[in-house]
Amino acid sequence: MKFKPPVLDARKRRLQNALTIEDLRRIAQRRTPKAAFDYTDGAAEQGISLARARQAFADIQFNPSILKDVSVVDTSVEVLGRVSALPFGIAPTGFTRLMQSEGEIAGAQAAQAAGIPYALSTMATTSIEDVAAAAPQGRNWFQLYMWKDRERSQRLIERAAAAGFDTLVVTVDVPVAGARLRDTRNGMTIPPTLTPRTVLDAIPRPAWWLNFLTTEPLAFASLDSWSGTVADLLDTMFDPTVDFDDLAWIRDQWPGTVVVKGIQSVADAKRVAATGVDAITLSNHGGRQLDRAPVPFHLLPDVVREVGSDVEVHLDTGIMSGADIVAALAHGAKFTMVGRAYLYGLMAGGRDGVDRTISILASQVERTMRLLGVTSVAELEPAHVTQLVRLIPRDVGHSPANT
């Protein structure tokens, strides 16, 4: 028997004790003011889309093979023509420095160190050029929302290309902002508005407020100043008239690879694939747009069967573990993206917390692969995962009157 040596660094101790993404979430909730935490943690309306997406990953059965040599496991994948050391990247997230002041820089640098892609949001709080300078050897992608002002969209595209970003991620599921009720109830604004409630909320979280008040003021790096609510900003900026002609225009403007994010049906997957993009991402925006939207993981096998030979099929929404990632890969996803999981790590410990998120997910991916009896991502196949049935669509036209 021996005593465990004490870890004097409080941040290091917290992160070492976090063994899962849920552990990081609990740390983040303790250390982050309610409005900022709820912006990350929340979803649209009743949160049904997000809950179902997470439940879908819980409702699987892994089918392992035994007596396989799994002493060496390769977790790398080729995505959009280049190798990623892990089968997941960091998804684009807005307002990231609100969660913790290291923000997008922490995400980009952690991704660079891990050898995985990092996607910068149009709604980022760090500029395209600053992210490129902070992670010059990173695999940087830029996520674009189409604005009503097309010239501003074009300028962003040009800036990202000039800064060396190799992939454009076009998000297509936001004609208007979803009803994110937790943000509305918290009076979420940019910059944050101080009220008696927020001051009281700050008392048990002095480290966050000291950090927030002594670092660069929070602002959108790609937008003009804004003093209203987040929902008002999104509805002012997003364009509900965007259509397939606009997608073709974007494809013509961008010199690199293009991913279309926000696909939620087989029909739309086929139509978007036919436009000549390089990849599609099955996503319901982390449950933050249409509540009760289709579950991306449920759509995955059908979409892969229909368009998987024409475009890469990526997936996000609901991923909280490496086992979730492995399940998606087994059902045909070429790549996955994580958003909340990364932000929980950021809130829990800045750059160190993001590193911890990546480490947790990487170890879970590798361990799950070993236990399944596979030594590379390419060996994963649908037979390794059974989707257990919970929600069964009702037959069209079937009603009590017809029985």
Helices and strands as residue ranges (DSSP letters): H 10-17, H 21-31, H 34-41, H 48-58, E 60-62, E 77-79, E 82-84, E 88-90, H 96-99, H 103-114, E 117-120, H 128-134, E 139-144, H 150-162, E 167-171, H 181-186, H 196-202, H 206-213, H 230-237, H 244-253, E 257-263, H 266-273, E 279-282, G 285-287, H 296-307, E 312-315, H 322-330, E 335-338, H 340-372, G 377-379, G 382-384, E 385-387, G 400-402
